[in-house]
Structure formats: structure tokens, C-alpha cells
Amino acid sequence: MKINLTTFEQVHQPVYVLEESRLRRNLELISHVAQAADSEIILAFKAFALWRTFPIFREYISATTASSLSEARLGFEEFGSRTHTFSPAYTDYEIDEIARCSSHLTFNSLSQWERRPVPWLPTLRSAWDFVSILSIVR
């Protein structure tokens, strides 16, 4: 179907419209800023989770951030990389899966960190060559 990009008259139901050329132009700018600043740009799913565009994003950005098990799985399984994960409260029944999908875990407090390490820390350390597990937000 040919769509008039000014009026969108042919569209009769809600849709997301994305212009790939504009997305790529913005991602090129983001990539340039990251290189110039010698930093890593991380895709936040809260701001953008149109997962069908992840193959394009992977050309410019290599990491994502998550704040839940669902987002961690989206980053790991659909984006194709482990996530930088922060949650104000990790649950006992989700932490193993979150750790499997994450390259970085940020804890909200020392007590949260102290509650968690025993069951999953050995697995975490043996699974990856590099993992950052002790970021404490104060």
C-alpha cells in the first residue's frame, strides 16, 4: 500500500510510523557523540522499545538498560546483548533470571546487595568474563 506521508489518509487504524532515514540520521549523531566523548550510549526501553527496529539500533548502539525482568529479557533475547539493570527492589524469584540477562546490576542499597549474593553470585561470575555487580546508588 502506498501511503501519503502528509495526510496518512490510507491508514484506518492506530499504527507506529517510523522513517528509517531519520532514525539512522539520529543514531549516527548519537554514535558520533559517544565516540567523541569516549562513552557508551545505552538504549533505555522506557524511552524507546520498538523492538522491530533493534537490528538498526545494533548497528550504532551495543547496550540497553532495564528496570524489570521483562525489560532485561527484551534486551537479552531481542536486542541481543546483556543489559545494564537497575531495580529498586529485586525479587528472590526473579533475580537469577535478571542476572542471566544482565551485564551490570545496580543495587539500591547495601542491604539489598547483602541479601542477594549467595545463590547467584558464583553462577554470575562463572558465566561472564566481565560483570559489574557492585554499583550502589546513594
N, C-alpha and C positions, 0 to 999 in steps of 0.2 A: 504494500500500500504506500502510495506517495502522500506525504503529509506536508501541508502548508505550515512552515515553521513560524509564521507570523500570527496566524489565527488558530491553528490546530483544529480546524473545523471537522476534520475526518475522525477525530478522536472522540468517542462517545462514552468512555469510562475512565476512571482515575488511572493515571499512569505516571511513571517517572520518566522524564525526558532528560537525556544526558547528551551533550555534544562532546564527542570524543576528542576533537581537536582542541577544544577549550580545556578539557580535563588534562590532556597531555601538556599543554602550554603551562598550566598551573603547576603540574608535577615537575616539569623541567625547572621552573623557578624555585620550587621547594628543594629540589635536588641541588641546584646551584648554591642556594643559601646554606644547605648542610655541608657541602664541600668547602665553601669559603669560611665557614665557622668551625670546620673540623668537628662537626657534631652529627648526631644521628637524629633523624626525624622519625617519629613514631606515629602511625595511623591510629587515632582514637575512634573506636566504634561508636562512641556517643555522638561524635560529630559526623561520621560517615560510615555506614555499614551496608552499602550497596554491593553485596559480595560478588555479583556477576562482573564487577569491574576489577576485582582483585588481580587478575593476570596483568592488567595495565599497570596497576599500582606497584606490583612486584618489580617492574622494570625500573622504578625510581626510588622505592622505599622498601626496606627489608624487615621492618619490625612493626608490631602492633602492640596496643595496650589493652588490658582487660580489667574489669572490676567484678566479674562474676564467672562462674563455671561456664555458662553458655558463651560468653564472650571469649574466654580462654580457648574453648573448643573451636569456636569460629576462626580465631586466629591460627590455631594449630592445624586444624583439618581443612579449612577452606583457603586461608591466606598462604599457608604452607610454611609458617615459622612459629617458633615458640614465642609466647607473649611476655611483656613486662606487666606483671599483675599486681594490683593493689586492691585490697578489700578491707573495709573497716572491721569485718569480723569473718574470718574463715571458719567454716563449719567442719566438725570432725568427719562427717560423711562425704564432704566434697574435697577436702584438702589434698588427698592423694591424686585425684584426677586433675585438679588445678595445677599441682606441682608437675605432673607429667606433661602438661601443655605449656608450661612457663619456663622462660629463661631467667627471669628475675621475679622475686616475690618481695613485696614491700609490706611490712607489718605496721600496724597502727600503734603498738605499744610493746614494751619489753615483756609484759605478762603474756601477750598474745604469742610472741616468739617462744617464750619458755614453755607454753602449753603444747606446742606443736612438734618439736624436732624429733622426738624419739621414733615414732612409727615410720616416717617417710624420709628423714634426712639421709640415712645410708643409701636408700634407693636413688634419691635425688643426686647425691654426689657420684654414685657409680654410673648413672645414666648419661651424664654430660661431662664433657671436658671442662667446661666453664659454666658456673652458675653463681649468681649473686643472690644470696638468701638473707643477708642481714642488712637491710635498709630499714632504719627506724625513722618514722615520721614523728617529729616532736611538735 
